[in-house]
Amino acid sequence: MQTLYAGTRDLSPASFARLAKYITEELGIKMPDSKLPMVQSRLLRRVRELGLDSLEEYGEYFFASAHDQEREQFINAITTNKTDFFREPGHFAFLTGVALPLLARAAGRPAWRLKAWCAGCSSGEEPYTLAMVLNEYALHRPGFDFAVLGTDISTRVLEQARSGIYPESHIAPVPAGLRRKYLWRSRNSSETLVRIVPDLRRKVTFDHLNFMDQDYRIKDIFDIVFFRNVMIYFDRPTQQAVVRKICRNLAAGGYLFVGHSESLAGLDVPVKQVQAAILRKGL
Ligand SMILES: C[S@@+](CC[C@H](N)C(=O)[O-])C[C@H]1O[C@@H](n2cnc3c(N)ncnc32)[C@H](O)[C@@H]1O
């Protein structure tokens, strides 16, 4: 009986505190005691994969062994990667109805190239949604072109994002007309999968980035940045520091989209709210 349940033994308060401190310092993610059950359930898989006996042993393994080796797996396990195609759809309506016409007018000529960054892109549904919307806009505007960059700290979600392959159940929010154009269907032995078509995949690149890094080493300046449902996990000083760093790569007049449950009110950042969860950098 004991061996059967050994893998589920709780972390001691000291081990949880040490792991929580590590998560906050390395990833910026707040880890109050209420997150203990979540951390435990997410790390159990690693306990099993490593053949360890308990979560407590995992904590010891993580810090005692060269934890740099385990760091990537740990981050992949601990991050919350919930996302969706066309999540918070009002943002995409604003983009085509308001932001793109204004950015096009500012560009001053039909031939211009928009750059967009999905900062904290998870498994790619958000950058591919953006690419579908921008491609639809491009169809009626000869000369307009675009590129989308997606970045995340989790190598697991980045791998999925690069493949552009999703279970069919994920595409419910994609309008039927766009599904026919931008998604290919295939079957593996157990389920129907869809894949983003190559022409759209070519418009989107993915890279690894930790928002806690001092220098993001991104050379591009973006007209649009989606930074949605990420800073909700950070405390206020971290939110301010990260948004300021992100804004270094936002063009003057460019738009920053944040999640609807996130607010920059009271933070010293170089963007002003133009609508709920939509901000713009001064010209
Ligand atoms: C909840 S998902 C949001 C995905 C997408 N933006 C959306 O709104 O659907 C948050 C993402 O932020 C990433 N993330 C968390 N902390 C990060 C950090 N310090 N640096 C970079 N990415 C981070 C996670 O790996 C996760 O994929």
The ligand as an SDF file (V2000), in Angstrom:
LIG
                    3D

 27 29  0  0  0  0  0  0  0  0999 V2000
   -2.3200   31.5030  -19.8510 C   0  0  0  0  0  0  0  0  0  0  0  0
   -1.1480   31.4840  -21.1550 S   0  0  0  0  0  0  0  0  0  0  0  0
   -1.7610   32.7940  -22.1880 C   0  0  0  0  0  0  0  0  0  0  0  0
   -1.6370   32.4530  -23.6450 C   0  0  0  0  0  0  0  0  0  0  0  0
   -2.1960   33.5090  -24.6010 C   0  0  0  0  0  0  0  0  0  0  0  0
   -1.4950   34.7440  -24.5000 N   0  0  0  0  0  0  0  0  0  0  0  0
   -3.6720   33.7070  -24.3920 C   0  0  0  0  0  0  0  0  0  0  0  0
   -4.1000   34.7260  -23.8580 O   0  0  0  0  0  0  0  0  0  0  0  0
   -4.4410   32.8050  -24.7300 O   0  0  0  0  0  0  0  0  0  0  0  0
    0.2770   32.2540  -20.3700 C   0  0  0  0  0  0  0  0  0  0  0  0
    1.6010   31.9130  -21.0440 C   0  0  0  0  0  0  0  0  0  0  0  0
    2.6230   32.7340  -20.4920 O   0  0  0  0  0  0  0  0  0  0  0  0
    3.8090   31.9680  -20.3870 C   0  0  0  0  0  0  0  0  0  0  0  0
    4.6900   32.5500  -19.3470 N   0  0  0  0  0  0  0  0  0  0  0  0
    4.5190   32.5540  -18.0140 C   0  0  0  0  0  0  0  0  0  0  0  0
    5.5610   33.1400  -17.3910 N   0  0  0  0  0  0  0  0  0  0  0  0
    6.4130   33.5120  -18.3710 C   0  0  0  0  0  0  0  0  0  0  0  0
    7.6840   34.1670  -18.3600 C   0  0  0  0  0  0  0  0  0  0  0  0
    8.2930   34.5500  -17.2280 N   0  0  0  0  0  0  0  0  0  0  0  0
    8.2790   34.4060  -19.5580 N   0  0  0  0  0  0  0  0  0  0  0  0
    7.6830   34.0390  -20.7180 C   0  0  0  0  0  0  0  0  0  0  0  0
    6.4970   33.3960  -20.7910 N   0  0  0  0  0  0  0  0  0  0  0  0
    5.8660   33.1360  -19.6230 C   0  0  0  0  0  0  0  0  0  0  0  0
    3.3270   30.5680  -20.0360 C   0  0  0  0  0  0  0  0  0  0  0  0
    4.2750   29.5690  -20.3780 O   0  0  0  0  0  0  0  0  0  0  0  0
    2.0170   30.4740  -20.8200 C   0  0  0  0  0  0  0  0  0  0  0  0
    2.1740   29.7790  -22.0240 O   0  0  0  0  0  0  0  0  0  0  0  0
  1  2  1  0
  2  3  1  0
  2 10  1  0
  3  4  1  0
  4  5  1  0
  5  6  1  0
  5  7  1  0
  7  8  2  0
  7  9  1  0
 10 11  1  0
 11 12  1  0
 11 26  1  0
 12 13  1  0
 13 14  1  0
 13 24  1  0
 14 15  1  0
 14 23  1  0
 15 16  2  0
 16 17  1  0
 17 18  1  0
 17 23  2  0
 18 19  1  0
 18 20  2  0
 20 21  1  0
 21 22  2  0
 22 23  1  0
 24 25  1  0
 24 26  1  0
 26 27  1  0
M  CHG  2   2   1   9  -1
M  END
$$$$
